Amino acid sequence: MAKKEKTIAVSVKDIDRAGQLVEQILIQDRVIGEVVADGTKFKAQLMGSDQIFIVRSQEEGLETILAQYHLHQG
């Protein structure tokens, strides 16, 4: 039996934290991660995790957060 695909609404909200732009990734109304500029790179962090991923772009940060979120579900 094949699994039924679920559609999950993901949204991105830009906030200003102490003068620095932070991109928050949300599923429904829950923040699951953040991407922050760090010089020419970006730092991506899944909420509830101490691990920080260094990525080349905000888009790559978003993809990393979503992949890590789905990896650790269940």
All heavy atoms as an XYZ file, in Angstrom:
577
protein
N       0.842     -1.164      0.000
C       0.000      0.000      0.000
C       0.902      1.246      0.000
O       1.829      1.348      0.774
C      -0.904     -0.006      1.239
C      -1.785      1.182      1.245
S      -3.121      1.382      2.455
C      -2.989      0.224      3.697
N       0.627      2.154     -0.874
C       1.405      3.392     -0.990
C       0.945      4.397      0.055
O      -0.225      4.454      0.412
C       1.246      3.990     -2.374
N       1.924      5.161      0.542
C       1.589      6.220      1.494
C       0.914      7.369      0.766
O       1.284      7.710     -0.353
C       2.843      6.754      2.172
C       3.359      5.901      3.276
C       4.475      6.645      3.984
C       4.840      5.952      5.263
N       5.850      6.693      5.990
N      -0.047      7.967      1.421
C      -0.717      9.132      0.862
C       0.158     10.363      1.111
O       0.661     10.566      2.217
C      -2.079      9.312      1.539
C      -2.909     10.397      0.947
C      -4.269     10.463      1.596
C      -5.091     11.570      0.998
N      -6.392     11.673      1.632
N       0.351     11.167      0.090
C       1.160     12.380      0.238
C       0.390     13.434      1.013
O      -0.815     13.608      0.817
C       1.535     12.939     -1.124
C       2.576     12.127     -1.822
C       3.067     12.811     -3.083
O       3.078     14.055     -3.131
O       3.435     12.091     -4.022
N       1.118     14.134      1.906
C       0.519     15.231      2.665
C       1.077     16.545      2.153
O       2.259     16.651      1.867
C       0.884     15.127      4.151
C       0.034     14.213      4.943
C       0.130     14.526      6.421
C       1.313     13.888      7.068
N       1.364     14.085      8.513
N       0.225     17.529      2.059
C       0.666     18.868      1.715
C       0.837     19.645      3.010
O      -0.074     19.693      3.835
C      -0.372     19.569      0.820
O      -0.552     18.783     -0.355
C       0.087     20.951      0.436
N       2.014     20.223      3.177
C       2.315     20.989      4.385
C       2.612     22.421      3.975
O       3.454     22.659      3.099
C       3.514     20.398      5.142
C       3.199     18.967      5.576
C       3.879     21.251      6.328
C       4.364     18.231      6.172
N       1.924     23.369      4.599
C       2.141     24.788      4.294
C       3.360     25.297      5.059
O       3.389     25.255      6.284
C       0.911     25.593      4.660
N       4.348     25.745      4.313
C       5.563     26.313      4.896
C       5.570     27.798      4.575
O       5.302     28.193      3.442
C       6.829     25.649      4.311
C       8.086     26.316      4.842
C       6.841     24.166      4.610
N       5.854     28.620      5.574
C       5.952     30.052      5.324
C       7.263     30.587      5.893
O       7.880     29.967      6.751
C       4.753     30.797      5.923
O       4.668     30.581      7.301
N       7.671     31.717      5.372
C       8.915     32.361      5.791
C       8.576     33.774      6.236
O       7.844     34.490      5.557
C       9.933     32.389      4.630
C      11.194     33.123      5.034
C      10.255     30.982      4.166
N       9.108     34.154      7.390
C       8.865     35.493      7.923
C      10.211     36.131      8.246
O      11.042     35.531      8.918
C       7.998     35.386      9.186
C       7.674     36.727      9.814
C       6.619     36.616     10.903
C       7.147     35.984     12.143
N       6.235     36.069     13.292
N      10.423     37.334      7.736
C      11.644     38.081      8.039
C      11.380     38.966      9.248
O      10.399     39.703      9.281
C      12.058     38.949      6.856
C      12.504     38.128      5.655
O      13.028     37.019      5.870
O      12.325     38.584      4.518
N      12.267     38.860     10.243
C      12.160     39.709     11.429
C      13.487     40.421     11.654
O      14.520     39.997     11.148
C      11.764     38.900     12.692
C      12.836     37.871     13.051
C      10.412     38.235     12.524
C      12.664     37.273     14.425
N      13.432     41.495     12.402
C      14.629     42.256     12.759
C      14.947     41.950     14.214
O      14.146     42.216     15.103
C      14.360     43.752     12.576
C      15.596     44.597     12.798
O      16.578     44.104     13.379
O      15.572     45.767     12.385
N      16.121     41.346     14.448
C      16.543     41.023     15.800
C      17.845     41.774     16.089
O      18.888     41.434     15.558
C      16.757     39.523     15.954
C      17.142     39.124     17.371
C      17.366     37.646     17.528
N      16.139     36.920     17.299
C      16.097     35.695     16.783
N      17.193     35.079     16.426
N      14.937     35.081     16.613
N      17.741     42.801     16.911
C      18.894     43.613     17.291
C      19.627     44.156     16.063
O      20.849     44.129     15.999
C      19.836     42.816     18.192
N      18.867     44.621     15.075
C      19.461     45.214     13.885
C      19.900     44.214     12.832
O      20.446     44.604     11.811
N      19.693     42.922     13.075
C      20.077     41.900     12.097
C      18.827     41.208     11.561
O      17.932     40.835     12.320
C      21.004     40.868     12.726
C      21.490     39.851     11.724
C      22.643     39.014     12.255
O      22.878     38.973     13.452
N      23.349     38.366     11.366
N      18.791     41.020     10.230
C      17.659     40.359      9.594
C      17.729     38.854      9.849
O      18.755     38.222      9.605
C      17.662     40.630      8.093
C      16.476     40.099      7.309
C      15.180     40.783      7.761
C      16.683     40.315      5.827
N      16.641     38.298     10.366
C      16.541     36.864     10.640
C      15.361     36.325      9.844
O      14.266     36.874      9.899
C      16.327     36.596     12.153
C      16.130     35.114     12.411
C      17.473     37.157     12.973
N      15.589     35.250      9.105
C      14.536     34.599      8.337
C      14.033     33.405      9.152
O      14.785     32.470      9.419
C      15.097     34.133      6.992
C      14.083     33.488      6.093
C      14.689     33.059      4.772
O      15.417     32.058      4.747
O      14.437     33.753      3.779
N      12.776     33.472      9.578
C      12.185     32.383     10.346
C      11.379     31.492      9.409
O      10.622     31.991      8.577
C      11.266     32.904     11.444
C      11.992     33.595     12.568
C      11.061     33.986     13.696
O       9.896     34.291     13.484
N      11.593     33.979     14.903
N      11.548     30.174      9.560
C      10.802     29.208      8.763
C       9.711     28.631      9.657
O       9.996     28.157     10.758
C      11.717     28.096      8.216
C      12.746     28.683      7.240
C      10.907     27.036      7.485
C      14.019     29.055      7.828
N       8.456     28.705      9.177
C       7.318     28.248      9.966
C       6.535     27.167      9.237
O       6.390     27.223      8.015
C       6.361     29.413     10.248
C       6.904     30.596     11.029
C       7.414     31.664     10.106
C       5.834     31.151     11.913
N       6.043     26.208     10.009
C       5.065     25.241      9.517
C       3.839     25.503     10.357
O       3.884     25.424     11.582
C       5.560     23.798      9.642
C       6.703     23.582      8.648
C       4.416     22.811      9.398
C       7.241     22.180      8.580
N       2.751     25.842      9.686
C       1.542     26.370     10.307
C       1.965     27.629     11.062
O       2.476     28.536     10.438
C       0.853     25.333     11.165
C       0.331     24.189     10.317
C      -0.179     23.023     11.115
O       0.077     22.887     12.299
N      -0.901     22.157     10.440
N       1.806     27.721     12.372
C       2.241     28.915     13.116
C       3.424     28.623     14.019
O       3.743     29.403     14.906
C       1.078     29.462     13.951
C      -0.014     30.074     13.089
O       0.316     30.556     11.984
O      -1.176     30.073     13.506
N       4.112     27.510     13.786
C       5.218     27.080     14.648
C       6.557     27.317     13.949
O       6.779     26.852     12.833
C       5.049     25.599     14.958
C       6.026     25.088     15.943
C       5.666     23.664     16.351
N       6.907     22.946     16.474
C       7.149     21.758     16.001
N       6.216     21.098     15.366
N       8.315     21.204     16.153
N       7.457     28.055     14.616
C       8.784     28.312     14.068
C       9.598     27.025     14.189
O       9.757     26.485     15.280
C       9.499     29.460     14.817
C      10.905     29.659     14.274
C       8.703     30.747     14.712
N      10.106     26.526     13.046
C      10.896     25.297     13.078
C      12.386     25.563     12.893
O      13.208     24.705     13.195
C      10.425     24.282     12.020
C      10.601     24.831     10.612
C       8.988     23.858     12.285
C      10.546     23.767      9.527
N      12.742     26.766     12.420
C      14.146     27.076     12.230
C      14.364     28.522     11.824
O      13.410     29.257     11.559
N      15.642     28.896     11.804
C      16.013     30.262     11.432
C      17.249     30.248     10.556
O      18.115     29.378     10.698
C      16.311     31.097     12.680
C      15.120     31.334     13.560
C      15.427     32.208     14.764
O      16.618     32.351     15.149
O      14.468     32.744     15.318
N      17.324     31.237      9.675
C      18.495     31.446      8.824
C      18.951     32.885      9.043
O      18.158     33.815      8.946
C      18.172     31.203      7.332
C      19.403     31.446      6.470
C      17.627     29.793      7.111
N      20.253     33.038      9.353
C      20.813     34.354      9.669
C      22.071     34.573      8.831
O      22.902     33.668      8.701
C      21.183     34.444     11.173
C      21.757     35.810     11.518
C      19.998     34.125     12.043
N      22.204     35.773      8.270
C      23.409     36.111      7.504
C      24.606     36.183      8.445
O      24.505     36.653      9.574
C      23.223     37.452      6.798
N      25.753     35.675      7.949
C      26.999     35.707      8.718
C      28.129     36.012      7.741
O      28.744     35.104      7.200
C      27.213     34.365      9.424
C      28.444     34.367     10.317
O      28.790     35.434     10.855
O      29.072     33.294     10.464
N      28.341     37.285      7.483
C      29.335     37.685      6.488
C      28.830     37.333      5.099
O      27.729     37.704      4.715
N      29.621     36.549      4.361
C      29.216     36.138      3.016
C      28.462     34.807      3.033
O      27.994     34.353      2.000
C      30.442     35.995      2.098
O      31.321     35.008      2.655
C      31.167     37.323      1.958
N      28.355     34.170      4.178
C      27.654     32.891      4.335
C      26.397     33.097      5.178
O      26.096     34.207      5.600
C      28.567     31.871      5.036
C      29.883     31.644      4.366
C      29.785     30.547      3.380
C      31.177     30.295      2.806
N      31.189     29.340      1.780
N      25.690     32.032      5.426
C      24.487     32.064      6.260
C      24.547     30.921      7.266
O      25.136     29.874      6.989
C      23.225     31.913      5.395
C      22.983     33.077      4.494
C      23.603     33.164      3.258
C      22.145     34.115      4.886
C      23.392     34.237      2.424
C      21.926     35.203      4.060
C      22.550     35.264      2.830
N      23.937     31.139      8.425
C      23.822     30.100      9.451
C      22.372     29.653      9.508
O      21.469     30.481      9.621
C      24.225     30.638     10.821
C      25.688     30.951     10.967
C      25.983     31.440     12.366
C      27.448     31.799     12.524
N      27.720     32.347     13.870
N      22.160     28.351      9.416
C      20.813     27.779      9.503
C      20.749     26.914     10.759
O      21.656     26.115     11.006
C      20.515     26.940      8.274
N      19.685     27.103     11.546
C      19.548     26.318     12.775
C      18.113     25.842     12.938
O      17.171     26.631     12.833
C      19.958     27.135     13.994
C      19.904     26.337     15.277
C      20.466     27.076     16.474
O      20.705     28.276     16.414
N      20.689     26.357     17.539
N      17.970     24.550     13.203
C      16.678     23.951     13.503
C      16.363     24.254     14.959
O      17.228     24.084     15.833
C      16.751     22.438     13.266
C      15.474     21.642     13.411
C      14.470     22.026     12.322
C      15.768     20.147     13.323
N      15.163     24.727     15.250
C      14.781     25.041     16.627
C      14.869     23.768     17.471
O      14.522     22.690     17.025
C      13.349     25.588     16.696
C      13.187     26.951     16.062
S      14.002     28.252     16.989
C      15.319     28.678     15.904
N      15.360     23.915     18.691
C      15.497     22.780     19.597
C      16.770     21.988     19.378
O      16.978     20.950     19.982
N      17.636     22.472     18.506
C      18.890     21.795     18.213
C      20.043     22.779     18.408
O      19.916     23.958     18.103
C      18.889     21.299     16.765
O      20.171     20.847     16.400
N      21.156     22.276     18.904
C      22.341     23.119     19.069
C      23.195     23.154     17.810
O      24.129     23.925     17.718
C      23.195     22.606     20.232
C      22.510     22.794     21.576
O      21.654     23.694     21.685
O      22.829     22.044     22.518
N      22.872     22.292     16.837
C      23.663     22.195     15.627
C      23.354     23.357     14.688
O      22.199     23.668     14.420
C      23.391     20.873     14.924
C      24.333     20.604     13.795
C      24.183     19.203     13.248
O      23.245     18.502     13.554
N      25.128     18.798     12.426
N      24.414     23.993     14.179
C      24.290     25.098     13.228
C      24.917     24.658     11.913
O      26.018     24.110     11.888
C      24.981     26.369     13.766
C      24.252     26.857     15.024
C      25.025     27.458     12.705
C      24.913     28.016     15.710
N      24.196     24.896     10.826
C      24.668     24.538      9.491
C      25.125     25.810      8.777
O      24.382     26.782      8.723
C      23.549     23.871      8.684
C      23.015     22.627      9.327
C      21.942     22.688     10.203
C      23.607     21.395      9.086
C      21.455     21.541     10.819
C      23.125     20.244      9.691
C      22.055     20.315     10.557
N      26.333     25.802      8.245
C      26.853     26.924      7.471
C      26.517     26.645      6.004
O      26.909     25.611      5.455
C      28.377     27.084      7.648
C      28.737     27.211      9.135
C      28.880     28.280      6.833
C      28.129     28.398      9.843
N      25.766     27.575      5.390
C      25.307     27.396      4.013
C      25.669     28.627      3.181
O      26.042     29.660      3.725
C      23.779     27.137      3.974
C      23.444     25.810      4.645
C      23.001     28.258      4.628
N      25.534     28.502      1.859
C      25.944     29.585      0.953
C      24.862     30.603      0.667
O      25.149     31.703      0.197
C      26.429     28.987     -0.363
C      27.725     28.207     -0.237
C      28.144     27.640     -1.567
N      27.188     26.645     -2.037
C      27.364     25.339     -1.965
N      28.450     24.860     -1.435
N      26.445     24.511     -2.412
N      23.572     30.238      0.898
C      22.490     31.159      0.559
C      21.308     30.948      1.500
O      21.221     29.927      2.187
C      22.027     30.941     -0.882
O      21.404     29.667     -1.015
N      20.384     31.924      1.504
C      19.173     31.779      2.310
C      18.349     30.599      1.810
O      17.767     29.869      2.604
C      18.339     33.062      2.262
C      18.865     34.150      3.162
C      17.974     35.372      3.152
O      17.530     35.816      2.100
N      17.727     35.916      4.321
N      18.304     30.414      0.503
C      17.544     29.312     -0.080
C      18.105     27.961      0.385
O      17.364     27.054      0.752
C      17.565     29.392     -1.602
C      16.721     28.314     -2.255
C      16.664     28.467     -3.766
O      16.244     29.544     -4.228
O      17.044     27.504     -4.449
N      19.426     27.837      0.380
C      20.054     26.598      0.850
C      19.775     26.403      2.346
O      19.564     25.285      2.811
C      21.564     26.626      0.591
C      22.249     25.324      0.951
C      23.750     25.337      0.701
O      24.273     26.307      0.098
O      24.407     24.372      1.116
N      19.740     27.495      3.089
C      19.404     27.423      4.511
C      17.992     26.914      4.725
O      17.748     26.063      5.592
N      17.051     27.417      3.930
C      15.661     26.974      4.002
C      15.568     25.479      3.697
O      14.926     24.719      4.428
C      14.805     27.771      3.020
C      13.370     27.300      2.818
C      12.564     27.437      4.101
C      12.710     28.072      1.692
N      16.230     25.036      2.630
C      16.217     23.618      2.260
C      16.824     22.754      3.361
O      16.316     21.666      3.661
C      16.975     23.412      0.951
C      16.275     24.007     -0.249
C      17.125     23.986     -1.508
O      18.280     23.485     -1.474
O      16.639     24.478     -2.540
N      17.904     23.222      3.985
C      18.560     22.477      5.065
C      17.639     22.345      6.267
O      17.507     21.263      6.837
C      19.876     23.181      5.470
O      20.737     23.223      4.328
C      20.568     22.448      6.607
N      16.978     23.440      6.646
C      16.043     23.409      7.777
C      14.920     22.421      7.514
O      14.584     21.592      8.378
C      15.462     24.817      8.060
C      16.542     25.779      8.529
C      14.314     24.745      9.074
C      17.197     25.441      9.841
N      14.324     22.467      6.328
C      13.220     21.559      5.992
C      13.683     20.104      5.981
O      12.989     19.220      6.499
C      12.591     21.941      4.661
C      11.829     23.258      4.655
C      11.365     23.603      3.249
C      10.653     23.224      5.608
N      14.853     19.842      5.418
C      15.380     18.474      5.383
C      15.632     17.954      6.798
O      15.260     16.821      7.133
C      16.663     18.428      4.564
N      16.251     18.764      7.640
C      16.522     18.356      9.020
C      15.227     18.158      9.808
O      15.103     17.225     10.601
C      17.413     19.388      9.718
C      18.824     19.427      9.206
C      19.546     18.104      9.406
O      19.517     17.526     10.472
N      20.185     17.620      8.355
N      14.259     19.024      9.587
C      12.966     18.922     10.274
C      12.293     17.590      9.930
O      11.841     16.857     10.808
C      12.072     20.097      9.883
C      10.686     20.026     10.465
C      10.463     20.379     11.785
C       9.607     19.602      9.700
C       9.185     20.315     12.347
C       8.334     19.533     10.239
C       8.133     19.891     11.559
O       6.872     19.821     12.095
N      12.260     17.254      8.646
C      11.610     16.015      8.217
C      12.409     14.786      8.656
O      11.831     13.746      8.942
C      11.376     16.012      6.707
C      10.309     16.971      6.300
N       8.988     16.803      6.652
C      10.354     18.118      5.601
C       8.270     17.804      6.184
N       9.075     18.627      5.546
N      13.726     14.903      8.717
C      14.582     13.806      9.152
C      14.307     13.441     10.607
O      14.322     12.274     10.972
C      16.047     14.191      8.962
C      17.087     13.154      9.371
C      16.992     11.952      8.441
C      18.475     13.767      9.296
N      14.057     14.451     11.433
C      13.913     14.222     12.875
C      12.470     14.080     13.334
O      12.217     14.030     14.540
C      14.609     15.342     13.649
C      16.089     15.354     13.405
N      16.926     14.383     13.882
C      16.878     16.213     12.696
C      18.172     14.627     13.494
N      18.165     15.736     12.777
N      11.524     14.039     12.405
C      10.106     13.837     12.769
C       9.846     12.369     13.017
O      10.415     11.512     12.398
C       9.192     14.325     11.641
C       9.145     15.812     11.495
C       8.615     16.487     12.744
O       7.536     16.193     13.193
N       9.413     17.371     13.306
N       8.890     12.125     13.929
C       8.409     10.769     14.100
C       9.068     10.057     15.195
O       8.970      9.029     15.608
